[in-house]
Amino acid sequence: MALQQPPGLLGIHTNMPATVPPDIAKALASNEAPPADLTADEQHAWDQLDFFYKKGLGYANEMGLRPQTLYGLADSPIGLAAWMLDHDARSYEMIARVFDGKKEGLSRDDVLDNVTLYWLTNTAISSARLYWDTRQLPAKGGFFDARGVQLPVAVSAFPDEIYTAPRSWAERAYPKLIHYNKLDKGTHFAAWEQPQLFSEEVRVGFRPLRK
């Protein structure tokens, strides 16, 4: 939507901003060493991304390159649950803690309700098409390329996101950055797991756009 800039769209908010600079993305994809001049926040983001590229990108490649193969998920609720819970190592760790007795964030019912929602509406496959569609767009920075968004952008950086976007990268990616906040808790599923924090971030982020 930000690239299409439809009439009436004043700005966007994101908690997974595509802010990875092209040179960083290229180095990560090529399994190179990190640049020596990274700040502490940038090095932390590099480490998170390095883990993702090595152990977490498989599901995105599958959905981006061979989405039709995933129709097998529509044949079994157990298969669908396995895919959703264990499609990458980091997400599995964040969801599995629910079943280890930890109270923070999601409950067991939350996880099971989410799988059930996809199963009953038969939307597991159609939801994956986003990855295929995204791969058809020209990109210099790969999976996390901001692609030249010119609208005002609000960024919420959660610590357990796939990577915690540094402010420096967000400013570089979005020339009209109107909000950036680094939070103390929250994951890739922030809107689902931390709805109060997330809704507060959306309100604060869009406040500069009110007339």
Backbone bond lengths (Angstrom), bond angles and torsions (degrees), N, CA, C in turn:
res aa  C-N    CA-C-N  psi(-1)  N-CA   C-N-CA  omega(-1)  CA-C   N-CA-C  phi
1 M - - - 1.459 - - 1.525 111.22 -
2 A 1.332 116.08 -39.26 1.464 119.34 -179.56 1.521 111.30 -65.10
3 L 1.332 117.09 -34.01 1.459 120.34 177.93 1.528 111.15 -73.78
4 Q 1.330 116.47 -36.26 1.464 120.30 -179.29 1.525 112.01 -76.26
5 Q 1.326 117.10 -27.27 1.460 123.01 179.46 1.532 112.65 49.45
6 P 1.330 117.56 57.82 1.465 119.35 178.52 1.526 110.77 -64.84
7 P 1.330 118.16 153.60 1.464 120.96 178.85 1.530 110.66 -56.59
8 G 1.313 115.99 135.61 1.449 120.73 178.65 1.511 114.55 94.88
9 L 1.332 118.19 -14.16 1.464 120.51 177.67 1.523 108.61 -84.11
10 L 1.324 116.39 108.12 1.460 121.12 -174.98 1.524 112.88 -87.69
11 G 1.337 117.12 -27.25 1.453 120.73 -177.97 1.512 109.83 -178.17
12 I 1.335 116.52 176.07 1.458 120.85 179.97 1.527 109.84 -132.78
13 H 1.326 114.91 157.05 1.474 122.36 172.61 1.521 107.49 -121.47
14 T 1.330 116.81 141.07 1.453 120.42 178.06 1.519 110.59 -146.41
15 N 1.341 115.53 144.85 1.460 120.09 173.79 1.529 110.73 -108.37
16 M 1.327 117.13 -2.44 1.464 121.01 172.03 1.524 107.72 -129.01
17 P 1.319 117.00 71.43 1.455 120.69 -174.69 1.527 112.47 -72.59
18 A 1.313 116.29 139.12 1.469 120.62 179.07 1.525 108.82 -83.30
19 T 1.326 115.95 72.79 1.461 120.12 -170.20 1.524 113.91 -107.90
20 V 1.331 117.91 6.59 1.458 119.76 -175.93 1.528 109.62 -70.81
21 P 1.326 118.50 118.94 1.467 120.59 179.87 1.532 110.91 -58.30
22 P 1.330 118.64 145.49 1.471 121.52 -177.32 1.524 113.60 -54.62
23 D 1.342 117.48 -38.80 1.463 118.89 -179.15 1.530 111.34 -67.78
24 I 1.331 116.60 -35.05 1.456 120.80 177.29 1.523 110.35 -68.69
25 A 1.327 116.58 -44.79 1.461 121.04 179.34 1.526 110.97 -60.92
26 K 1.320 116.59 -41.06 1.463 120.57 179.75 1.521 110.75 -64.85
27 A 1.327 116.61 -42.48 1.461 120.73 179.78 1.527 111.26 -64.43
28 L 1.329 116.37 -41.19 1.462 120.61 178.82 1.526 111.10 -64.58
29 A 1.329 116.34 -45.92 1.458 120.88 -178.76 1.518 111.65 -64.00
30 S 1.345 116.83 -28.94 1.470 121.65 -179.20 1.521 112.43 -92.42
31 N 1.342 116.43 3.66 1.464 122.25 179.78 1.525 112.12 59.71
32 E 1.334 115.71 39.69 1.456 121.02 178.23 1.527 110.60 -88.06
33 A 1.321 115.83 168.22 1.459 120.65 176.41 1.530 109.46 -73.62
34 P 1.323 118.43 151.76 1.472 120.30 179.54 1.518 110.80 -68.17
35 P 1.337 117.78 150.74 1.466 121.05 175.21 1.524 110.67 -58.58
36 A 1.306 116.61 149.14 1.463 121.08 -175.61 1.520 113.25 -75.23
37 D 1.330 117.54 -17.24 1.462 120.06 -173.13 1.527 113.62 -100.09
38 L 1.330 118.50 18.31 1.457 120.44 179.53 1.531 110.81 -69.71
39 T 1.329 116.04 141.15 1.461 120.02 173.10 1.529 108.75 -74.19
40 A 1.324 116.83 174.70 1.465 120.62 179.57 1.527 111.62 -61.05
41 D 1.343 116.80 -43.78 1.468 120.57 178.69 1.523 110.97 -65.87
42 E 1.318 116.92 -39.48 1.463 120.36 179.33 1.519 111.47 -67.93
43 Q 1.335 117.11 -38.06 1.461 120.69 177.78 1.528 110.63 -65.40
44 H 1.343 116.12 -39.40 1.471 119.81 177.22 1.527 110.43 -62.47
45 A 1.335 116.45 -43.58 1.462 120.43 177.75 1.529 110.28 -63.36
46 W 1.335 117.01 -40.17 1.469 121.13 177.20 1.536 109.98 -58.43
47 D 1.331 116.67 -47.28 1.462 120.46 -178.21 1.528 111.24 -61.81
48 Q 1.342 116.65 -41.12 1.463 119.92 177.95 1.525 111.05 -64.82
49 L 1.321 116.46 -42.46 1.457 120.94 -179.90 1.521 111.77 -69.04
50 D 1.314 116.88 -37.16 1.459 121.00 177.99 1.524 109.95 -60.07
51 F 1.340 115.69 -42.65 1.468 120.62 176.21 1.524 110.45 -62.49
52 F 1.340 116.54 -43.57 1.464 120.83 -177.67 1.530 111.23 -65.04
53 Y 1.327 116.75 -44.87 1.459 119.77 -179.11 1.524 111.36 -64.12
54 K 1.335 117.58 -33.22 1.454 120.93 -177.43 1.524 113.47 -86.77
55 K 1.336 117.69 -31.99 1.454 119.50 -172.53 1.528 114.90 -131.50
56 G 1.327 117.90 0.18 1.455 118.14 -174.27 1.509 116.64 -128.58
57 L 1.316 118.39 -2.88 1.465 120.48 -172.13 1.524 113.42 -90.64
58 G 1.327 116.99 -6.59 1.467 120.70 -174.29 1.519 113.51 -57.03
59 Y 1.336 117.17 -45.79 1.464 120.22 -177.10 1.532 110.86 -64.46
60 A 1.356 116.49 -37.51 1.460 120.07 -179.39 1.524 110.62 -68.37
61 N 1.331 116.87 -38.62 1.467 120.12 176.23 1.519 111.15 -63.90
62 E 1.319 116.73 -41.46 1.458 120.71 178.84 1.530 110.91 -61.96
63 M 1.329 116.67 -47.92 1.463 120.10 -178.46 1.527 111.59 -70.95
64 G 1.333 116.91 -28.53 1.452 119.68 -179.14 1.509 114.01 -82.24
65 L 1.340 116.82 -28.92 1.460 120.68 -174.88 1.529 113.61 -105.65
66 R 1.343 117.36 -36.21 1.460 121.14 -176.53 1.532 111.07 -135.48
67 P 1.327 118.04 59.65 1.471 119.52 -176.50 1.523 113.48 -63.88
68 Q 1.328 118.41 -29.47 1.465 120.15 -177.71 1.528 111.94 -64.91
69 T 1.337 116.39 -29.76 1.461 120.23 179.87 1.519 111.20 -60.51
70 L 1.315 116.80 -27.08 1.462 120.95 -176.12 1.516 113.39 -71.82
71 Y 1.322 118.11 -2.02 1.460 118.99 177.13 1.523 111.45 -60.66
72 G 1.333 117.02 -17.59 1.453 119.76 174.97 1.522 112.24 -61.06
73 L 1.337 116.88 -25.76 1.464 120.29 179.55 1.523 111.66 -67.57
74 A 1.328 116.86 -24.38 1.457 120.46 -178.46 1.527 112.24 -77.73
75 D 1.335 117.12 -4.75 1.464 120.76 -178.63 1.522 113.42 -94.87
76 S 1.338 116.96 -12.33 1.458 118.56 -174.88 1.524 111.45 -149.89
77 P 1.332 117.59 122.86 1.476 118.98 176.47 1.522 111.69 -65.05
78 I 1.339 117.78 -29.88 1.465 120.76 177.32 1.525 109.79 -69.02
79 G 1.334 116.41 -41.44 1.458 120.26 177.19 1.518 111.64 -63.03
80 L 1.331 116.12 -40.91 1.457 120.72 178.42 1.525 110.47 -63.82
81 A 1.322 117.26 -44.76 1.461 121.17 179.31 1.522 110.93 -61.52
82 A 1.324 117.05 -42.17 1.465 120.93 179.71 1.517 110.75 -62.87
83 W 1.325 117.15 -41.91 1.460 121.53 179.46 1.527 111.35 -64.07
84 M 1.316 116.15 -44.89 1.460 120.28 -177.13 1.527 112.43 -69.76
85 L 1.330 116.77 -35.78 1.459 119.98 -176.77 1.517 113.17 -85.03
86 D 1.325 117.85 -25.97 1.469 119.55 -170.96 1.525 112.01 -131.46
87 H 1.335 117.87 33.35 1.461 117.04 -178.85 1.521 112.39 -81.32
88 D 1.327 118.51 -12.33 1.457 121.14 169.30 1.520 108.30 -155.56
89 A 1.322 116.54 155.60 1.460 121.55 -170.39 1.522 112.88 -62.81
90 R 1.325 118.20 -40.50 1.458 121.20 -176.21 1.535 111.35 -68.94
91 S 1.340 116.61 -43.31 1.460 119.49 178.55 1.521 110.82 -64.19
92 Y 1.329 115.90 -39.81 1.461 119.44 178.74 1.528 110.72 -60.20
93 E 1.322 116.31 -42.88 1.465 120.57 179.48 1.523 110.97 -61.58
94 M 1.340 117.04 -41.77 1.455 120.65 -177.52 1.523 112.07 -70.09
95 I 1.348 117.00 -36.34 1.458 120.04 -179.30 1.527 110.88 -80.78
96 A 1.336 116.45 -37.34 1.463 119.91 -176.55 1.518 112.67 -62.23
97 R 1.337 116.30 -28.25 1.463 118.34 -178.57 1.527 111.64 -62.35
98 V 1.351 116.40 -23.91 1.458 120.68 177.04 1.525 110.38 -61.27
99 F 1.334 116.04 -36.30 1.458 120.95 -176.54 1.524 112.13 -90.41
100 D 1.335 115.82 2.54 1.464 121.25 176.43 1.526 112.28 -101.23
101 G 1.347 115.67 10.71 1.452 119.73 175.61 1.515 115.21 91.09
102 K 1.339 118.39 4.32 1.456 120.09 -179.71 1.529 109.59 -81.78
103 K 1.325 116.67 138.73 1.461 121.42 -171.47 1.523 113.06 -93.89
104 E 1.326 117.82 -16.81 1.463 120.53 -175.07 1.525 111.43 -65.47
105 G 1.325 115.74 133.86 1.458 119.69 173.36 1.512 113.44 77.50
106 L 1.323 117.30 -120.22 1.455 123.35 -171.45 1.527 112.50 -76.90
107 S 1.329 114.31 159.37 1.462 121.35 171.15 1.527 108.41 -110.48
108 R 1.323 116.41 171.48 1.465 119.72 176.76 1.525 110.35 -61.58
109 D 1.323 116.24 -40.68 1.462 119.67 178.99 1.524 111.30 -62.48
110 D 1.340 116.94 -37.25 1.464 119.67 177.89 1.523 110.84 -58.46
111 V 1.326 116.25 -46.29 1.461 121.16 -178.47 1.525 110.88 -65.12
112 L 1.330 116.51 -47.13 1.467 120.57 -179.04 1.524 111.44 -67.06
113 D 1.327 117.28 -36.72 1.465 120.72 177.16 1.529 110.53 -62.94
114 N 1.327 116.84 -39.14 1.456 120.51 -178.89 1.525 111.19 -65.29
115 V 1.335 116.44 -45.26 1.463 120.01 177.19 1.526 110.16 -61.87
116 T 1.328 116.25 -42.75 1.463 120.68 -179.63 1.524 111.77 -62.54
117 L 1.324 116.80 -38.37 1.461 120.69 179.36 1.528 110.75 -60.37
118 Y 1.334 117.07 -45.50 1.462 120.41 177.97 1.527 111.19 -65.67
119 W 1.327 116.56 -37.49 1.463 119.75 -177.24 1.527 111.48 -69.38
120 L 1.320 117.72 -48.30 1.461 120.83 -175.58 1.523 112.50 -69.30
121 T 1.313 116.83 -29.83 1.467 120.10 179.89 1.527 112.05 -93.91
122 N 1.325 116.82 -4.15 1.465 122.80 178.69 1.533 111.44 53.48
123 T 1.327 115.82 47.13 1.468 120.72 -176.34 1.527 113.51 -114.28
124 A 1.313 117.96 10.16 1.470 120.07 179.74 1.529 111.34 -61.40
125 I 1.315 116.59 -39.41 1.466 119.80 -176.34 1.524 111.40 -79.27
126 S 1.321 116.54 -44.08 1.468 118.71 -178.63 1.524 110.91 -64.85
127 S 1.323 117.98 -31.75 1.460 119.92 178.89 1.520 111.67 -67.27
128 A 1.320 116.91 -24.81 1.467 120.93 -179.55 1.520 112.66 -77.56
129 R 1.327 117.28 -15.39 1.466 120.07 -177.14 1.525 112.66 -63.10
130 L 1.329 117.40 -21.39 1.459 121.03 176.90 1.526 110.75 -53.66
131 Y 1.322 116.53 -38.97 1.465 120.41 -177.35 1.527 110.92 -70.00
132 W 1.320 116.67 -39.29 1.463 120.83 175.87 1.527 110.35 -64.05
133 D 1.326 116.22 -47.48 1.466 120.43 -178.66 1.528 111.17 -61.36
134 T 1.334 116.53 -40.60 1.456 120.49 -179.03 1.525 111.37 -64.02
135 R 1.322 117.02 -36.31 1.467 120.48 -179.52 1.521 112.74 -67.55
136 Q 1.320 117.20 -16.77 1.461 120.02 179.46 1.527 111.87 -82.58
137 L 1.319 117.26 -10.55 1.463 121.35 179.74 1.527 110.35 -85.78
138 P 1.323 117.76 142.75 1.466 119.26 176.39 1.521 110.30 -66.27
139 A 1.318 115.97 135.47 1.465 119.63 -177.53 1.516 110.16 -147.24
140 K 1.328 116.55 133.68 1.448 121.22 176.72 1.523 111.52 -94.16
141 G 1.322 115.98 -22.40 1.454 120.33 -174.98 1.510 114.29 -107.71
142 G 1.338 117.21 14.59 1.444 120.27 176.71 1.516 113.60 71.25
143 F 1.323 115.91 -142.79 1.457 123.29 -171.71 1.523 112.74 -60.07
144 F 1.333 117.65 -30.51 1.466 121.29 -174.65 1.526 112.50 -111.76
145 D 1.311 118.43 34.99 1.457 122.19 -178.62 1.527 110.52 -84.21
146 A 1.333 117.00 127.82 1.467 121.24 -179.80 1.519 112.51 -72.17
147 R 1.326 117.62 -19.32 1.465 123.81 172.78 1.526 114.35 60.13
148 G 1.302 117.26 29.57 1.456 120.22 170.45 1.509 116.44 75.58
149 V 1.325 118.25 36.51 1.465 121.33 177.30 1.529 109.38 -64.21
150 Q 1.318 116.40 129.26 1.456 121.58 -176.96 1.529 113.39 -108.38
151 L 1.323 117.92 -9.86 1.461 121.39 179.63 1.532 110.38 -74.69
152 P 1.332 118.10 160.78 1.464 120.37 171.46 1.527 111.32 -58.39
153 V 1.326 116.26 138.28 1.462 121.92 -175.42 1.527 110.34 -130.82
154 A 1.332 116.03 134.35 1.465 122.81 172.98 1.520 108.32 -110.15
155 V 1.327 117.19 131.65 1.465 122.32 -176.44 1.527 110.47 -120.77
156 S 1.327 115.87 127.59 1.463 122.16 171.58 1.522 107.29 -111.17
157 A 1.335 116.76 119.59 1.466 121.76 -175.77 1.526 109.96 -103.12
158 F 1.335 116.74 103.70 1.458 121.87 -179.84 1.534 109.70 -90.56
159 P 1.339 117.74 142.64 1.465 120.77 -171.81 1.524 115.01 -65.48
160 D 1.337 117.88 -31.29 1.457 120.55 -177.49 1.519 112.40 -106.68
161 E 1.330 116.21 24.42 1.460 121.59 169.31 1.533 107.40 -65.57
162 I 1.330 118.20 169.01 1.457 121.11 175.53 1.520 109.61 -50.64
163 Y 1.321 115.86 -40.73 1.464 120.37 166.17 1.519 107.77 -149.69
164 T 1.323 116.29 145.27 1.456 121.52 179.08 1.523 108.12 -87.86
165 A 1.314 116.52 106.28 1.469 121.10 -173.80 1.525 111.30 -63.49
166 P 1.325 118.95 120.60 1.464 120.76 175.67 1.532 110.81 -67.80
167 R 1.317 116.29 151.02 1.459 119.72 178.23 1.530 110.74 -58.06
168 S 1.323 116.47 -39.06 1.468 120.02 -177.66 1.520 111.79 -60.78
169 W 1.328 117.02 -39.32 1.457 120.24 178.65 1.529 111.12 -71.91
170 A 1.341 116.28 -36.83 1.466 120.00 179.49 1.527 110.39 -65.01
171 E 1.323 116.66 -41.82 1.469 120.36 178.73 1.520 111.42 -66.05
172 R 1.304 116.53 -35.13 1.466 121.25 178.96 1.524 111.53 -71.37
173 A 1.330 116.81 -35.55 1.467 120.92 -176.64 1.521 112.65 -79.83
174 Y 1.342 116.15 -34.76 1.463 120.15 -173.69 1.527 110.49 -121.71
175 P 1.319 118.08 105.44 1.472 120.54 -178.51 1.521 113.55 -64.28
176 K 1.344 117.13 -19.80 1.462 121.07 179.22 1.528 110.47 -115.64
177 L 1.312 116.08 50.43 1.458 121.04 177.11 1.532 109.14 -71.52
178 I 1.321 116.86 117.98 1.469 120.69 -176.50 1.522 112.60 -106.89
179 H 1.332 116.63 -11.04 1.470 119.54 -179.50 1.512 108.82 -158.24
180 Y 1.343 115.69 135.52 1.462 121.45 172.15 1.516 107.16 -143.80
181 N 1.333 115.86 129.54 1.459 119.53 178.00 1.518 109.39 -143.36
182 K 1.319 115.66 130.01 1.464 122.68 177.42 1.515 107.76 -98.92
183 L 1.336 116.89 115.01 1.457 121.54 -173.67 1.524 111.89 -93.69
184 D 1.333 115.57 166.39 1.457 121.48 -175.71 1.525 113.14 -88.48
185 K 1.335 117.58 -21.54 1.459 120.01 179.72 1.519 109.24 -150.35
186 G 1.325 115.28 160.13 1.451 120.54 -178.40 1.517 110.60 129.39
187 T 1.325 115.13 150.58 1.458 121.33 -174.08 1.528 111.26 -122.78
188 H 1.332 115.21 -167.50 1.459 121.93 173.98 1.533 110.95 -58.94
189 F 1.312 116.15 -23.85 1.470 122.01 -179.09 1.525 110.46 -104.24
190 A 1.304 117.49 42.38 1.469 122.11 -171.37 1.527 113.30 -57.74
191 A 1.328 117.83 -44.41 1.471 120.05 -178.27 1.520 111.08 -64.24
192 W 1.308 117.19 -29.47 1.464 123.59 -179.44 1.517 110.47 -84.45
193 E 1.342 116.76 -43.04 1.457 121.75 -172.79 1.526 113.41 -87.15
194 Q 1.334 116.28 -36.80 1.462 121.38 -177.49 1.537 109.81 -125.59
195 P 1.331 118.43 63.63 1.463 121.18 -173.82 1.524 114.14 -60.60
196 Q 1.336 117.11 -35.25 1.460 119.59 -179.92 1.523 110.83 -65.64
197 L 1.332 116.18 -50.54 1.468 120.68 178.12 1.524 110.91 -59.51
198 F 1.320 115.42 -43.35 1.460 119.88 -176.38 1.528 110.97 -64.22
199 S 1.330 117.21 -46.45 1.463 120.31 -178.51 1.528 111.13 -64.52
200 E 1.332 116.56 -36.04 1.464 119.82 177.13 1.527 110.72 -65.19
201 E 1.321 116.53 -39.04 1.452 120.78 178.56 1.532 111.61 -64.40
202 V 1.317 116.50 -41.85 1.473 120.19 179.34 1.524 109.74 -62.04
203 R 1.321 117.38 -43.51 1.467 120.68 -179.23 1.524 111.54 -64.42
204 V 1.323 116.55 -46.08 1.461 120.26 179.67 1.529 110.61 -65.94
205 G 1.338 116.07 -40.41 1.451 120.06 -178.60 1.519 113.96 -62.74
206 F 1.317 116.45 -37.08 1.468 120.10 -177.09 1.522 113.17 -91.13
207 R 1.314 116.96 -5.16 1.473 119.77 -177.08 1.527 112.61 -57.26
208 P 1.344 119.51 -39.20 1.471 118.95 179.49 1.529 114.33 -63.97
209 L 1.337 117.08 -16.50 1.463 120.97 -177.11 1.534 112.62 -93.29
210 R 1.322 116.76 -4.27 1.457 119.23 178.95 1.517 110.67 -70.65
211 K 1.309 115.82 143.16 1.475 120.81 179.63 1.521 109.45 -116.22
